[in-house]
Amino acid sequence: MLNQFQRACADVYGGSDFAHVESLSDAREAGDTLFTFLMIELSSSEGCDGRDEAVRRLDMAVAEIQGVAEAVQRGGPAR
């Protein structure tokens, strides 16, 4: 069973392509590693116990992805 944050993720991710997902096992079987990562990060069993924590985790993920995108655009890590 998904918590409210995982449900929101499944309902909107990929243009709702994952709205059918009902469990973390389903998410893992979906074959999209970014979706699986988000679902794990938003999991109650991983300590995501409220809206503030869910937003904090998503903000951290966005920052990490932006950092990687910037490094790729530069052609590698900053030196």
KADA-V604548 format. One line per field, one symbol per residue. burial: I if it has 24 or more other C-alpha atoms within 12 Angstrom, else O. A space follows every 10 residues. Layout:
# KADA-V604548
burial: ???
This chain:
# KADA-V604548
burial: OIIOIIIIII OOIOOOOIOO IOIIOOIOOI OOOOIIIIII IIIOOOOIOO OOOIOOIIOO OOOOOOOOOO OOOOOOOOO
